[in-house]
């Protein structure tokens, strides 16, 4: 009898949790996914920038790993995270993404390609020495800034 009660209890508990997660607003889920990806980017970029500035010692193995982590993030298809209707205008206080991301004529795709190119270039050189890595880190920062300047709330 006890064997039957555990699976039954599990099914009953799942029946309460599934509707809660299914009821989450899809746009809010997209915002959360976007922010999660940006946090991972920052988590991996931060030490690279610190090395380039001389704030922490250059570590070739760590630099290569971090740059390759950024490259792995590029391989994810996160298009759903950029759902129309998930801007800061639609969700004030929840996101900093400006409505311009989704406007006709937006250059967000070009900015994404520039970021991807910068990540790939960085991954190619990150472990080859600080002097070799530093310009690639600057290019990555420029790619991030270009997007944030036009498509992210100050």
SVG drawing of the C-alpha trace seen along z (x, -y; Angstrom):
<svg xmlns="http://www.w3.org/2000/svg" viewBox="-3 -56 55 58">
<polyline fill="none" stroke="black" stroke-width="0.4" points="0.0,0.0 2.8,-2.4 4.3,-1.8 1.1,-3.1 0.9,-6.2 4.3,-7.6 3.6,-7.6 0.1,-8.9 1.5,-11.7 4.1,-12.6 1.4,-12.8 -0.8,-15.0 2.1,-17.3 2.9,-17.6 -0.6,-18.5 -0.3,-21.5 3.1,-22.7 2.6,-22.2 -0.3,-24.8 1.8,-27.3 4.7,-27.1 2.5,-26.9 0.6,-30.0 3.7,-32.2 3.5,-35.0 5.5,-33.9 6.9,-37.4 8.1,-37.4 9.7,-34.0 11.5,-35.5 12.7,-38.4 14.0,-36.0 15.8,-33.9 17.4,-37.0 18.6,-38.2 20.0,-34.8 22.0,-34.7 23.3,-38.2 24.3,-37.2 26.3,-34.3 27.9,-36.6 28.9,-39.0 30.1,-36.2 32.5,-35.0 33.5,-38.4 34.2,-40.0 37.5,-38.2 38.6,-38.6 38.2,-42.4 39.9,-42.3 42.9,-40.5 43.0,-43.0 43.0,-45.9 45.6,-44.3 43.3,-44.1 43.9,-40.3 46.8,-38.3 46.5,-36.9 45.9,-33.2 46.0,-31.7 44.0,-28.6 41.3,-30.6 41.1,-33.1 40.7,-30.4 38.1,-28.7 36.1,-31.9 36.3,-32.9 35.2,-29.4 32.3,-29.6 31.1,-32.7 31.4,-30.9 29.3,-28.0 26.6,-30.6 26.6,-31.6 25.6,-28.1 22.3,-28.3 19.2,-29.3 17.7,-32.0 15.5,-33.6 12.4,-33.0 14.0,-35.1 13.6,-38.1 9.8,-37.9 8.0,-40.9 6.1,-42.6 8.8,-42.0 10.4,-45.5 10.8,-47.9 7.7,-49.7 5.7,-46.5 7.3,-45.5 8.5,-48.6 11.1,-47.8 11.4,-44.2 13.7,-44.7 16.0,-47.4 15.4,-46.3 14.1,-49.2 11.2,-48.8 13.6,-49.8 14.9,-46.2 11.7,-45.1 11.1,-48.2 11.3,-48.0 14.8,-48.9 16.3,-47.8 20.0,-46.9 19.9,-44.4 20.7,-41.5 23.8,-43.3 24.8,-44.0 24.4,-40.4 26.6,-39.4 29.3,-41.8 29.1,-40.4 29.4,-36.9 32.4,-37.8 34.1,-39.5 33.5,-36.4 34.9,-34.1 38.0,-36.3 38.5,-36.4 38.1,-32.6 40.8,-32.2 43.4,-34.3 42.5,-34.4 45.0,-31.8 47.9,-33.1 49.1,-35.9 47.8,-39.1 49.1,-41.3 47.3,-39.2 44.1,-38.9 43.8,-42.6 42.7,-44.0 40.1,-41.2 38.7,-42.0 38.4,-45.7 36.6,-44.6 34.2,-42.5 33.5,-45.4 32.9,-47.7 30.4,-45.1 28.5,-45.0 28.5,-48.7 27.2,-49.3 24.1,-47.2 23.6,-48.6 23.9,-52.2 21.0,-51.9 18.8,-49.1 19.2,-49.2 17.7,-51.7 20.3,-53.8"/>
</svg>
